[in-house]
Amino acid sequence: MTEFVATTPGVFPLPDWAKDQLGSLKGHQKEDLVDGSEGTEITDVYEETRATVADWQATAGLDRVVEGQLRWDDMLAHPLCVHDAVETRGIVRYYDNNNFYREPVVSGELTFDGDLADDLDALGELAPDTPTQAVVPGPYSLSELATDEFYGDEAAFLDAIANFLAGEVRAFSDVETVFVLEPSLVTSPPGDGEDERASEAIDRVADATDADVVVQTYWGALTEKVHAHLLDADIDAVGYDFVTNHEDNLYNINEYGTKEGIALGLADGQNTLVEEPEKIAERVAWVDEQTPGAEFETMYVTTNTELFYLPVSRCVEKLEALAAGAARAAEVAR
């Protein structure tokens, strides 16, 4: 029988009170963003906010709780922007939306950092008995968001980022699931040869953990060839954005198959309209009906994108809708 898991890709919005406190402590300029050297006062605010976000998820009834990635001022570029071998330069648009991040320029060897593991450990201290989920940027997306001034060519740079992320993941405490966020596989699909290298890079990151690994793609659908190569990676599930492009995602699944697990991006992570739980359950059933050749062991019911685009109130409502929708889908499937 299929297991239905309510979860999210993480990267939550900061509550207004946390924004105000952090603004007073950090400032509002580019040079004031998180760089890994925050003092105790700033760290205390993030710890309190992390507890708040964990409570949102637990109260909503999600099956996996994420740390929230609240320190990720630079969104998916965060792990590089806090690394000692990386210089942050100008402000760059974050994909095709009105958010911006500091351009991370890699000027030295990407050695182990431990920043992601530290935040995950902090979540574990807050909720030691809660099924937790780690969130990391995918190696291909992270390489696309960054600039290389050290490794010399794209293949070597992607390889270095994959090794770096694998080291970070290897340091994680025990988690149930790792979500690997790979929007660039859709928005800037790798070409011939590079698509295979991207899959191998993801495989290296997945091999660093015993947890179930979900590669979440969004803002459209993968090209057929990129999708086929992604399935070669030793991962447990592929995430599909059914909000943005359900037709091409269904085509890829039915034409080329997929993994035994699937992440269904059914709720819109960027739209304040909150989906009804019954509607989410109907969409889960619809995907299952439209993929007759697939038998899924696990269906992750999630938003298609990260959640930081939303006001806090709408984010919390989306969490509640996801949990109730997944529970309703499980009832219907019995």
C-alpha positions in Angstrom: 0.0 0.0 0.0 1.2 3.5 -0.9 2.5 5.6 2.0 1.4 9.3 1.8 3.9 11.7 3.3 3.0 15.4 3.9 6.1 17.5 3.7 7.6 20.6 2.0 10.8 21.6 0.1 11.6 24.0 3.1 13.1 27.5 2.9 10.4 29.1 5.0 9.4 32.8 5.4 10.7 34.6 8.5 8.0 35.9 10.8 7.7 39.7 11.0 9.0 39.8 14.6 12.1 37.9 13.5 12.7 40.2 10.5 12.4 43.2 12.8 14.9 41.9 15.3 17.3 40.6 12.7 17.1 43.9 10.8 18.1 45.8 14.0 20.9 43.4 14.8 22.3 42.7 11.3 21.3 45.8 9.2 19.7 45.8 5.8 22.7 46.1 3.4 24.2 43.4 1.2 27.2 43.1 3.5 24.9 42.5 6.5 23.5 39.2 5.1 24.3 35.9 6.8 28.0 34.9 6.2 28.5 32.3 8.9 30.0 34.6 11.5 26.8 35.7 13.3 27.2 36.6 17.0 25.2 35.2 19.9 22.3 37.7 19.7 21.6 36.9 16.0 22.0 33.2 16.6 19.5 33.4 19.5 16.9 35.0 17.2 17.4 32.2 14.6 17.1 29.6 17.3 13.8 31.1 18.5 12.5 31.3 14.9 13.6 27.7 14.2 11.5 26.6 17.2 8.5 28.6 15.9 8.7 27.1 12.4 9.1 23.5 13.8 6.0 24.2 15.8 4.0 25.3 12.7 4.8 22.0 11.0 4.2 19.8 14.0 0.9 21.6 14.8 -0.2 21.3 11.1 0.5 17.5 11.2 3.2 17.2 8.6 4.9 13.9 8.4 8.3 15.4 8.0 9.7 18.5 9.7 12.3 20.7 8.1 14.7 23.1 9.8 13.2 25.9 7.7 16.5 27.2 6.2 15.8 30.5 7.9 19.4 31.6 7.6 19.4 31.2 3.9 19.4 34.9 2.9 20.7 33.8 -0.5 18.2 31.0 -0.9 19.7 28.0 -2.7 23.1 29.8 -3.0 23.5 29.9 0.8 26.0 27.0 1.3 28.4 28.7 -1.0 27.8 32.3 0.3 28.9 31.3 3.8 32.0 29.3 2.7 35.5 30.7 3.4 36.6 30.0 -0.2 33.8 32.0 -1.7 33.6 35.7 -2.3 30.1 37.3 -2.5 29.9 40.1 -5.1 26.9 41.8 -6.8 23.2 41.2 -6.4 21.8 38.7 -8.9 18.1 38.0 -9.7 17.0 34.6 -8.2 15.6 32.8 -11.2 12.6 34.5 -12.8 11.1 36.3 -9.8 11.6 39.4 -7.8 14.0 38.0 -5.3 17.8 38.5 -5.3 20.9 36.8 -3.9 24.6 37.6 -3.7 26.6 36.1 -6.5 28.9 33.5 -4.9 32.3 33.5 -6.7 34.4 30.4 -5.8 38.0 31.4 -5.6 39.5 28.5 -3.6 39.0 24.8 -2.8 35.5 23.9 -1.6 36.5 22.1 1.6 34.0 20.8 4.3 32.1 23.5 6.1 29.4 22.0 8.3 27.0 24.9 8.2 24.0 22.8 7.0 24.7 20.1 9.6 24.9 22.6 12.4 21.4 23.9 11.6 20.1 20.4 11.3 21.6 19.5 14.7 19.8 22.5 16.2 16.5 21.2 14.9 17.3 17.8 16.3 17.8 19.3 19.8 14.4 21.0 19.5 12.5 17.9 18.3 14.5 14.8 19.1 11.6 12.4 18.4 10.2 14.1 15.3 10.7 12.6 11.8 13.0 15.2 10.2 13.9 16.1 6.7 17.0 17.8 5.5 17.0 20.2 2.6 20.0 20.9 0.3 20.5 22.6 -3.0 21.1 20.3 -5.9 24.7 20.3 -7.2 23.6 21.3 -10.7 21.5 24.2 -9.5 24.1 25.4 -7.1 26.7 25.4 -9.9 24.4 27.4 -12.1 23.9 30.0 -9.4 27.6 30.4 -8.8 30.7 31.6 -10.6 33.9 29.6 -10.8 37.3 31.4 -10.6 39.2 28.4 -9.3 38.4 25.0 -10.9 38.7 26.1 -14.5 35.9 24.4 -16.4 32.2 23.5 -16.0 32.7 19.8 -15.5 35.4 20.2 -12.8 33.3 22.9 -11.1 30.2 20.7 -11.0 32.3 17.8 -9.7 33.7 20.0 -7.0 30.3 21.2 -5.9 29.0 17.6 -5.8 31.9 16.5 -3.6 31.3 19.5 -1.4 27.6 18.8 -0.9 28.3 15.1 -0.4 30.6 16.0 2.5 28.0 18.3 4.0 25.3 15.7 3.7 27.6 13.0 5.2 27.8 15.1 8.3 24.0 15.2 8.8 22.5 13.6 11.9 19.9 10.9 11.3 17.0 12.1 9.1 14.2 10.3 7.4 14.4 12.2 4.1 16.7 14.5 2.2 15.1 16.8 -0.3 17.6 17.9 -3.1 16.3 21.0 -4.8 17.1 21.2 -8.5 15.1 23.9 -10.3 17.9 24.6 -12.7 17.5 21.2 -14.3 14.2 22.7 -15.6 15.0 26.4 -16.1 18.5 25.9 -17.6 18.6 22.3 -18.7 22.0 20.7 -19.1 23.1 19.9 -22.7 24.5 16.7 -24.2 27.1 15.2 -21.9 26.4 17.8 -19.1 23.0 16.1 -18.5 24.8 12.8 -17.6 27.3 14.6 -15.4 24.5 16.4 -13.6 22.9 13.0 -12.9 26.2 11.6 -11.6 26.7 14.7 -9.4 23.2 14.1 -7.8 24.1 10.4 -7.4 27.2 11.4 -5.5 25.2 13.5 -3.1 22.6 10.8 -2.6 25.2 8.2 -1.9 26.4 10.3 1.1 23.3 9.4 3.1 21.2 6.4 4.1 18.0 8.5 4.2 15.5 8.5 1.4 16.6 11.0 -1.2 14.0 13.1 -3.2 15.2 15.3 -6.1 12.6 18.1 -6.3 12.4 19.8 -9.7 10.2 22.8 -10.4 9.1 25.7 -12.5 8.1 23.4 -15.3 9.0 20.0 -16.6 12.3 18.3 -17.3 13.3 17.7 -20.9 13.0 14.0 -21.9 16.7 13.4 -22.0 17.4 15.2 -18.6 14.6 13.2 -17.1 15.9 9.9 -18.4 19.4 10.7 -17.0 18.0 11.7 -13.7 16.4 8.3 -13.3 19.9 6.8 -13.6 20.8 8.4 -10.3 20.4 6.2 -7.2 17.7 8.3 -5.6 14.3 7.2 -4.1 12.0 9.7 -5.7 11.7 12.5 -8.2 9.6 15.6 -7.5 7.4 17.0 -10.2 5.8 20.4 -10.4 2.2 19.7 -11.2 1.3 23.3 -10.6 3.3 24.8 -13.5 3.2 22.0 -16.0 1.2 18.8 -15.4 1.0 17.7 -19.0 4.7 17.3 -19.7 5.4 15.9 -16.3 2.8 13.2 -16.8 4.3 12.5 -20.3 7.7 12.0 -18.8 6.4 9.6 -16.1 4.3 7.6 -18.5 6.8 7.5 -21.4 10.0 6.9 -19.4 8.8 5.7 -16.0 10.0 7.1 -12.7 11.2 5.9 -9.2 9.1 3.9 -6.7 8.6 7.2 -4.8 7.3 10.4 -6.2 7.0 13.9 -4.8 3.8 15.6 -6.0 4.2 19.4 -6.2 0.5 20.0 -6.0 0.2 23.1 -3.9 1.5 26.4 -5.2 4.5 27.6 -3.1 4.3 31.1 -4.6 0.6 31.8 -4.7 -1.3 33.1 -1.6 -4.4 31.2 -2.7 -4.6 28.3 -0.2 -5.7 25.0 -1.7 -8.5 23.1 0.0 -7.4 19.7 1.5 -10.1 17.9 -0.5 -8.7 19.5 -3.7 -5.2 18.3 -2.8 -6.5 14.8 -2.2 -8.3 14.9 -5.6 -5.1 16.0 -7.3 -3.2 13.1 -5.7 -5.8 10.6 -6.9 -5.8 12.2 -10.4 -2.0 11.8 -10.8 -2.3 8.2 -9.6 -5.1 7.6 -12.2 -3.1 9.3 -15.0 0.0 7.1 -14.4 -1.5 3.6 -14.7 1.9 2.0 -15.3 3.4 3.2 -12.1 3.0 1.7 -8.6 4.3 4.1 -6.0 5.5 3.0 -2.6 5.6 6.5 -1.4 3.9 9.7 -2.4 5.2 12.9 -0.9 2.5 15.5 -0.9 4.2 18.9 -1.1 4.3 22.4 -2.5 6.0 22.7 -5.9 8.5 25.3 -4.7 10.1 26.7 -1.6 7.8 28.6 0.7 9.6 31.8 1.5 7.6 33.7 -1.2 4.5 33.5 1.0 3.3 35.6 3.9 3.6 33.7 7.2 -0.1 33.3 7.6 -0.6 31.8 4.2 2.5 29.6 4.7 1.0 28.1 7.9 -2.4 27.6 6.1 -0.6 25.8 3.3 1.1 23.5 5.8 -2.3 22.6 7.3 -3.8 22.0 3.9 -1.0 19.7 2.9 -1.2 17.6 6.0 -5.0 17.3 5.8 -4.9 16.7 2.0 -2.3 13.8 2.4 -4.4 12.3 5.2 -7.5 12.5 3.1 -5.7 10.9 0.1 -4.6 8.0 2.4 -8.2 7.5 3.5 -9.4 7.4 -0.1 -6.7 4.9 -1.1 -7.6 2.4 1.6 
